[in-house]
């Protein structure tokens, strides 16, 4: 994997988080820098969950389990990102919106890491 692709993926993720913070009540990321840091934290938390429980429960899994674990990752991420505030409802709504955005924004990094 190229470093440039990884950097672009985190920048896109940060922009998505900022957009979600704008449209989802109960979900806020205060600046681009915090959104970028949150994207890294969310990626690490997702990898940890996948390592502990397997791919079926990962935030990138399909179905309700992936949706719920994604919401948990978003909620827990606020503990590590000072510029991020998330309510439980905000985490659920953000997980839904991010899932919908993922349908339209292809992420080559995630696809290649799952294969």
C-alpha positions in Angstrom: 0.0 0.0 0.0 1.3 3.4 -0.8 1.6 6.1 1.8 -0.2 8.6 -0.4 -3.2 6.4 -0.6 -3.3 6.0 3.2 -3.0 9.8 3.6 -5.8 10.4 1.1 -8.0 7.9 2.8 -7.6 9.6 6.2 -8.2 13.0 4.7 -11.4 11.7 3.0 -12.4 10.1 6.3 -11.8 13.4 8.2 -14.0 15.3 5.7 -16.7 12.7 6.0 -16.6 13.1 9.8 -16.8 16.8 9.5 -19.8 16.5 7.2 -21.5 14.0 9.5 -20.8 16.4 12.4 -22.7 19.1 10.4 -25.8 17.0 9.6 -26.1 14.7 12.5 -27.4 16.0 15.9 -25.4 14.7 18.8 -22.2 14.3 16.8 -19.6 17.1 16.6 -16.0 17.3 15.5 -14.7 20.8 16.1 -11.9 21.2 13.5 -10.2 19.4 10.6 -7.2 18.5 12.8 -9.5 16.8 15.3 -11.4 15.1 12.5 -8.2 13.8 11.1 -7.1 12.6 14.5 -10.5 11.0 15.0 -10.2 9.2 11.7 -7.0 7.6 12.9 -8.5 6.7 16.3 -11.6 5.2 14.7 -9.4 3.1 12.3 -7.3 1.8 15.2 -10.4 1.0 17.4 -12.0 -0.7 14.4 -8.8 -2.8 13.9 -8.8 -3.7 17.6 -12.4 -4.8 17.6 -11.8 -6.9 14.5 -8.7 -8.5 16.1 -10.6 -9.3 19.3 -13.9 -10.4 17.9 -13.3 -11.3 14.3 -14.4 -9.7 11.0 -18.1 -10.4 11.6 -18.3 -7.8 14.4 -16.0 -5.2 12.8 -17.4 -1.8 12.0 -16.8 -2.7 8.4 -18.9 -5.9 8.7 -22.3 -6.0 7.1 -25.7 -5.9 8.8 -26.8 -4.8 12.2 -23.7 -6.1 14.0 -21.5 -4.0 11.9 -23.8 -1.0 12.4 -23.9 -1.4 16.2 -20.1 -1.9 16.5 -19.6 1.1 14.3 -21.7 3.2 16.6 -19.8 1.9 19.6 -16.4 2.8 17.9 -17.7 6.3 17.2 -18.9 6.7 20.8 -15.7 5.4 22.3 -13.5 7.5 20.0 -14.6 10.7 21.8 -12.8 9.4 24.9 -9.5 9.8 22.9 -10.3 12.8 20.7 -10.7 16.0 22.8 -12.4 17.9 19.9 -15.1 15.3 19.4 -18.4 15.1 21.2 -20.9 12.2 20.6 -24.2 11.2 22.3 -25.4 7.6 22.0 -28.1 8.7 19.6 -25.6 10.7 17.7 -23.3 7.7 17.4 -26.1 5.6 16.0 -27.2 8.2 13.5 -23.6 8.9 12.5 -23.0 5.2 12.0 -26.0 5.1 9.7 -24.9 8.2 7.7 -21.3 6.9 7.4 -22.6 3.6 6.2 -24.7 5.3 3.5 -21.8 7.5 2.5 -19.6 4.4 2.2 -22.0 3.0 -0.4 -21.1 5.9 -2.7 -17.5 6.7 -1.8 -15.3 3.8 -2.6 -12.3 3.2 -0.3 -9.6 1.1 -1.9 -7.6 0.9 1.3 -10.4 -0.8 3.2 -11.1 -3.2 0.3 -7.5 -4.3 0.0 -7.1 -4.7 3.7 -10.1 -7.1 3.9 -9.0 -9.3 1.0 
